[in-house]
Amino acid sequence: MSIISTPNGLTLIRHHLTGTSTRITAPAGAEIVLVLITGRVIVDLGASGPLSSGHRDDPFTTPATIWYLPPGTAATIRTGQAPAEIAEIRAPLTQPPTINLPTTSTAPPPEQRGQGSWQREATTFVTPPHTAGLLVGETIARDGRWSTYPPHRHDHSRLPEESNLEEVFLFRLKPATGFGFLLTYDRTPADGRTHILEDNALASVPSGYHTVAAAGGHDLLYLWAAHGPDTTLAMHTDPAHSWLMHPPTERIYTR
């Protein structure tokens, strides 16, 4: 098990399960999203919902199964002898939930976002009003591409231009021997912090601009979760790089 949290209580826990039965309970003041990363599991929602299963051999080619646990509900996860990995994402409630019973869903097909060396495959799993405040999704940057690019932040409640959300990540690499980078900064990349990402790394970004890149010849997948005072994800692009948001024929930049 590995865990990471942000100051506002958003927490991501990576469970590595083999031949076990694990019970996860959402307390009265929190909600939980479970995401199958790899393996086969049976999930028992008890009296709150039907028995469900998930199977995911390869997160880079197979869609995730997602379970939502509103406050006061629980899930028992059972695995066979083959290992399975589950990500547990929990956050304190900022408003009453709209759903009172657990749900099970399969991730929709990914969307293609970005272009050229920063094209990526993005999938949104759950957002309000399905959850009370949690936003969860997954992104894949193939073959050494950038993602979360151009760099953006979501630090201030000034919708629709920007929302205030803290964020956590779980990273996977293919091949697993590869690496990637997470850059975070407040004003310019020169004052930034570079994090080396290996397979199964966890990271948090409570604030600031951030961007991600995979090493050449490697695919980088990251599960992301965001939570804060706002319930929509509105990203503010670093003005120094906002010219990249325009079509190539309309880009204007200065040296």
Buried (B, 14 or more C-beta within 10 A) or exposed (E): EEEBBBEBBBBBBBBBBEEEEBEBEBEEEBBBBBBBBBBBBBBBBEEBBEEBEBEBEEBBEEBBBBBBBBBBBBBBBBBBEEEBBBBBBBBBBBEEBEBEEBBBBEBEEBEEEBEEEBBBBBBBBBBBEBBBBBBBBBBBBBEBBBBBBBBBBBBBEEEEEBBBBBBBBBBBBBEEEBBBBBBBBEEEBEEBEEBEBEBBBBBBBBBBBBBBBBBEEBBBBBBBBBBBEBBEBBBBBBEBBBBBEEEEEEEEEEE
